């Protein structure tokens, strides 16, 4: 599994890229849940137009899409290939 794109509405200081990658890979590769963020592989009901546009772009590039959720809000959209 390889991450190609990360779209975040948090700053690097608030949520560093390395932390996003670790949360995502821990969940996808090891099934480890994070206490602060949930990882979803289906479009959440709470997705806004920006999130949908990111998803559509990534799917158009033949990538899989995952979402990091915090308090039922999408905070990160991830484009990846693999498992």
MIGUDO-756011 format. One record per residue: residue number from 1; residue in three letters; x, y, z of N, C-alpha, C, O in turn. Coordinates in steps of 0.001 Angstrom, whole numbers, plus 500000, padded with zeros to 6 digits. Example, Ala and Ser with C-alpha at 12.3 -4.5 7.8 and 13.67 -1.06 7.14 Angstrom:
2
1 | ALA | 513190 | 494310 | 507800 | 512300 | 495500 | 507800 | 513200 | 496700 | 507800 | 514236 | 496681 | 508465
2 | SER | 512850 | 497750 | 507080 | 513670 | 498940 | 507140 | 512900 | 500030 | 507870 | 513409 | 501138 | 508039
***
This chain:
83
1 | UNK | 500848 | 498833 | 500000 | 500000 | 500000 | 500000 | 500895 | 501233 | 500000 | 501864 | 501318 | 500755
2 | UNK | 500550 | 502182 | 499139 | 501336 | 503414 | 499030 | 500402 | 504618 | 499013 | 499433 | 504660 | 498256
3 | UNK | 500709 | 505592 | 499856 | 499955 | 506842 | 499900 | 500512 | 507781 | 498830 | 501722 | 507993 | 498745
4 | UNK | 499620 | 508337 | 498020 | 500025 | 509266 | 496982 | 499594 | 510709 | 497278 | 500319 | 511645 | 496943
5 | UNK | 498441 | 510895 | 497891 | 497902 | 512235 | 498109 | 497310 | 512349 | 499506 | 496679 | 511421 | 500011
6 | UNK | 497528 | 513510 | 500120 | 496920 | 513820 | 501406 | 496370 | 515245 | 501337 | 497110 | 516202 | 501106
7 | UNK | 495071 | 515365 | 501541 | 494413 | 516668 | 501601 | 493906 | 516847 | 503025 | 493083 | 516062 | 503497
8 | UNK | 494389 | 517866 | 503702 | 494032 | 518059 | 505103 | 493530 | 519478 | 505328 | 494023 | 520431 | 504724
9 | UNK | 492540 | 519601 | 506207 | 492107 | 520946 | 506582 | 492775 | 521383 | 507889 | 492412 | 522407 | 508469
10 | UNK | 493740 | 520608 | 508338 | 494543 | 520955 | 509517 | 495918 | 521416 | 509051 | 496400 | 520974 | 508008
11 | UNK | 496541 | 522284 | 509802 | 497900 | 522707 | 509477 | 498887 | 521597 | 509855 | 498545 | 520676 | 510596
12 | UNK | 500091 | 521697 | 509344 | 501155 | 520741 | 509677 | 501418 | 520733 | 511181 | 501715 | 519687 | 511757
13 | UNK | 501311 | 521880 | 511803 | 501529 | 521973 | 513252 | 500420 | 521238 | 514014 | 500690 | 520561 | 515006
14 | UNK | 499175 | 521373 | 513549 | 498039 | 520736 | 514216 | 498028 | 519221 | 514008 | 497721 | 518457 | 514923
15 | UNK | 498369 | 518805 | 512792 | 498319 | 517385 | 512440 | 499414 | 517095 | 511412 | 499180 | 517201 | 510208
16 | UNK | 500607 | 516730 | 511884 | 501738 | 516500 | 510987 | 501476 | 515349 | 510000 | 500760 | 514396 | 510310
17 | UNK | 502076 | 515465 | 508802 | 501910 | 514431 | 507781 | 502338 | 513054 | 508286 | 501684 | 512054 | 507989
18 | UNK | 503423 | 512998 | 509041 | 503900 | 511704 | 509567 | 502836 | 511060 | 510464 | 502670 | 509840 | 510451
19 | UNK | 502128 | 511865 | 511228 | 501077 | 511333 | 512096 | 499908 | 510818 | 511255 | 499352 | 509758 | 511543
20 | UNK | 499537 | 511572 | 510212 | 498469 | 511114 | 509310 | 498841 | 509771 | 508700 | 498041 | 508836 | 508701
21 | UNK | 500067 | 509682 | 508175 | 500528 | 508439 | 507553 | 500513 | 507281 | 508549 | 500100 | 506174 | 508201
22 | UNK | 500955 | 507522 | 509774 | 500997 | 506456 | 510790 | 499597 | 505988 | 511161 | 499347 | 504784 | 511231
23 | UNK | 498690 | 506916 | 511398 | 497304 | 506548 | 511742 | 496703 | 505702 | 510635 | 496087 | 504668 | 510893
24 | UNK | 496889 | 506151 | 509394 | 496314 | 505452 | 508246 | 496945 | 504072 | 508044 | 496222 | 503084 | 507913
25 | UNK | 498262 | 503987 | 508015 | 498915 | 502696 | 507778 | 498685 | 501725 | 508936 | 498520 | 500526 | 508712
26 | UNK | 498672 | 502227 | 510164 | 498364 | 501348 | 511307 | 496990 | 500712 | 511132 | 496811 | 499527 | 511413
27 | UNK | 496029 | 501489 | 510673 | 494671 | 500984 | 510499 | 494584 | 500026 | 509303 | 494083 | 498910 | 509437
28 | UNK | 495065 | 500455 | 508153 | 494932 | 499660 | 506925 | 495761 | 498382 | 506988 | 495276 | 497314 | 506615
29 | UNK | 496996 | 498476 | 507452 | 497903 | 497327 | 507420 | 497828 | 496437 | 508658 | 498087 | 495237 | 508577
30 | UNK | 497473 | 497021 | 509803 | 497518 | 496257 | 511059 | 496188 | 496193 | 511792 | 496048 | 495451 | 512763
31 | UNK | 495204 | 496974 | 511329 | 493907 | 496994 | 512002 | 493913 | 497711 | 513332 | 493022 | 497509 | 514157
32 | UNK | 494918 | 498552 | 513547 | 495044 | 499281 | 514811 | 494195 | 500553 | 514745 | 494347 | 501366 | 513834
33 | UNK | 493311 | 500709 | 515709 | 492453 | 501888 | 515782 | 493159 | 503009 | 516529 | 493978 | 502758 | 517413
34 | UNK | 492841 | 504230 | 516173 | 493381 | 505415 | 516828 | 492298 | 505989 | 517734 | 491120 | 505979 | 517378
35 | UNK | 492686 | 506481 | 518886 | 491696 | 507005 | 519829 | 491197 | 508397 | 519459 | 490109 | 508795 | 519873
36 | UNK | 491978 | 509133 | 518689 | 491617 | 510512 | 518339 | 490929 | 510625 | 516982 | 490076 | 511491 | 516785
37 | UNK | 491299 | 509751 | 516047 | 490782 | 509803 | 514680 | 490239 | 508452 | 514262 | 490774 | 507415 | 514656
38 | UNK | 489183 | 508458 | 513469 | 488663 | 507241 | 512856 | 489068 | 507248 | 511392 | 489135 | 508306 | 510764
39 | UNK | 489336 | 506069 | 510849 | 489646 | 505931 | 509430 | 488454 | 505261 | 508763 | 488003 | 504200 | 509196
40 | UNK | 487949 | 505888 | 507707 | 486856 | 505315 | 506927 | 487308 | 505131 | 505490 | 488094 | 505925 | 504973
41 | UNK | 486810 | 504082 | 504846 | 487119 | 503866 | 503437 | 485894 | 504096 | 502558 | 485964 | 503952 | 501338
42 | UNK | 484787 | 504449 | 503174 | 483571 | 504824 | 502446 | 483310 | 506304 | 502696 | 483647 | 506831 | 503756
43 | UNK | 482710 | 506968 | 501717 | 482413 | 508391 | 501861 | 481466 | 508604 | 503043 | 480375 | 508033 | 503073
44 | UNK | 481877 | 509421 | 504015 | 481014 | 509671 | 505170 | 479800 | 510516 | 504797 | 479849 | 511316 | 503863
45 | UNK | 478726 | 510331 | 505530 | 477516 | 511128 | 505316 | 477775 | 512617 | 505515 | 477106 | 513454 | 504909
46 | UNK | 478743 | 512944 | 506360 | 479035 | 514342 | 506675 | 479947 | 515017 | 505645 | 480328 | 516173 | 505829
47 | UNK | 480302 | 514314 | 504567 | 481221 | 514872 | 503566 | 480625 | 516112 | 502900 | 479457 | 516128 | 502511
48 | UNK | 481448 | 517139 | 502778 | 481003 | 518362 | 502102 | 481442 | 518326 | 500630 | 482041 | 517348 | 500182
49 | UNK | 481146 | 519380 | 499897 | 481472 | 519418 | 498469 | 482973 | 519312 | 498219 | 483397 | 518662 | 497264
50 | UNK | 483776 | 519946 | 499068 | 485223 | 519886 | 498912 | 485721 | 518446 | 499051 | 486553 | 517994 | 498264
51 | UNK | 485217 | 517740 | 500038 | 485586 | 516340 | 500242 | 485158 | 515499 | 499050 | 485920 | 514651 | 498587
52 | UNK | 483966 | 515720 | 498553 | 483477 | 514973 | 497381 | 484326 | 515265 | 496145 | 484606 | 514362 | 495357
53 | UNK | 484735 | 516522 | 495973 | 485588 | 516869 | 494839 | 486947 | 516183 | 494931 | 487467 | 515700 | 493925
54 | UNK | 487524 | 516138 | 496126 | 488794 | 515427 | 496330 | 488623 | 513949 | 495989 | 489446 | 513366 | 495283
55 | UNK | 487550 | 513351 | 496495 | 487276 | 511940 | 496214 | 487158 | 511695 | 494717 | 487768 | 510767 | 494188
56 | UNK | 486377 | 512522 | 494036 | 486167 | 512341 | 492603 | 487482 | 512443 | 491830 | 487723 | 511665 | 490907
57 | UNK | 488331 | 513400 | 492205 | 489624 | 513559 | 491551 | 490496 | 512328 | 491756 | 491116 | 511836 | 490812
58 | UNK | 490544 | 511829 | 492993 | 491377 | 510660 | 493300 | 490858 | 509409 | 492599 | 491646 | 508634 | 492058
59 | UNK | 489559 | 509207 | 492601 | 488991 | 508053 | 491902 | 489265 | 508152 | 490404 | 489496 | 507137 | 489747
60 | UNK | 489241 | 509366 | 489863 | 489556 | 509586 | 488456 | 490996 | 509246 | 488116 | 491315 | 508975 | 486959
61 | UNK | 491867 | 509259 | 489117 | 493274 | 508887 | 488955 | 493501 | 507417 | 489320 | 494639 | 506982 | 489491
62 | UNK | 492407 | 506659 | 489438 | 492443 | 505229 | 489753 | 493083 | 504948 | 491117 | 493821 | 503976 | 491282
63 | UNK | 492786 | 505815 | 492086 | 493286 | 505634 | 493448 | 492126 | 505283 | 494360 | 490974 | 505627 | 494096
64 | UNK | 492454 | 504597 | 495427 | 491482 | 504346 | 496479 | 491465 | 505567 | 497392 | 492425 | 506336 | 497431
65 | UNK | 490373 | 505737 | 498124 | 490218 | 506925 | 498956 | 489854 | 506516 | 500376 | 489024 | 505633 | 500594
66 | UNK | 490492 | 507176 | 501336 | 490162 | 506985 | 502747 | 490016 | 508354 | 503392 | 490483 | 509365 | 502867
67 | UNK | 489362 | 508360 | 504534 | 489052 | 509613 | 505226 | 489437 | 509480 | 506693 | 489118 | 508478 | 507334
68 | UNK | 490123 | 510486 | 507225 | 490365 | 510570 | 508659 | 489286 | 511473 | 509227 | 489097 | 512605 | 508780
69 | UNK | 488588 | 510954 | 510214 | 487470 | 511656 | 510836 | 487840 | 512051 | 512261 | 488498 | 511303 | 512984
70 | UNK | 487400 | 513239 | 512641 | 487547 | 513687 | 514027 | 486229 | 514329 | 514419 | 485792 | 515295 | 513793
71 | UNK | 485604 | 513803 | 515438 | 484303 | 514310 | 515899 | 483278 | 514337 | 514758 | 482560 | 515321 | 514588
72 | UNK | 483216 | 513260 | 513985 | 482281 | 513106 | 512861 | 482501 | 514098 | 511721 | 481613 | 514297 | 510892
73 | UNK | 483670 | 514714 | 511675 | 484024 | 515618 | 510582 | 485225 | 515070 | 509827 | 486162 | 514543 | 510426
74 | UNK | 485187 | 515203 | 508495 | 486338 | 514797 | 507683 | 487425 | 515843 | 507872 | 487201 | 517027 | 507618
75 | UNK | 488606 | 515411 | 508318 | 489726 | 516337 | 508469 | 490833 | 516053 | 507458 | 491657 | 516922 | 507173
76 | UNK | 490850 | 514818 | 506908 | 491862 | 514442 | 505932 | 491246 | 513510 | 504899 | 490467 | 512617 | 505233
77 | UNK | 491612 | 513736 | 503625 | 491271 | 512819 | 502539 | 492586 | 512264 | 502025 | 493514 | 513018 | 501732
78 | UNK | 492667 | 510936 | 501914 | 493892 | 510260 | 501510 | 493655 | 509493 | 500218 | 492678 | 508754 | 500093
79 | UNK | 494563 | 509675 | 499253 | 494535 | 508895 | 498022 | 495658 | 507878 | 498069 | 496810 | 508236 | 498314
80 | UNK | 495336 | 506608 | 497836 | 496336 | 505547 | 497948 | 496075 | 504446 | 496942 | 495011 | 504385 | 496326
81 | UNK | 497064 | 503573 | 496783 | 496921 | 502382 | 495938 | 497403 | 501192 | 496745 | 498306 | 501308 | 497574
82 | UNK | 496800 | 500069 | 496495 | 497173 | 498856 | 497211 | 495999 | 498329 | 497996 | 494843 | 498579 | 497657
83 | UNK | 496308 | 497593 | 499053 | 495299 | 496920 | 499881 | 494153 | 497810 | 500158 | 493210 | 497409 | 500841
***
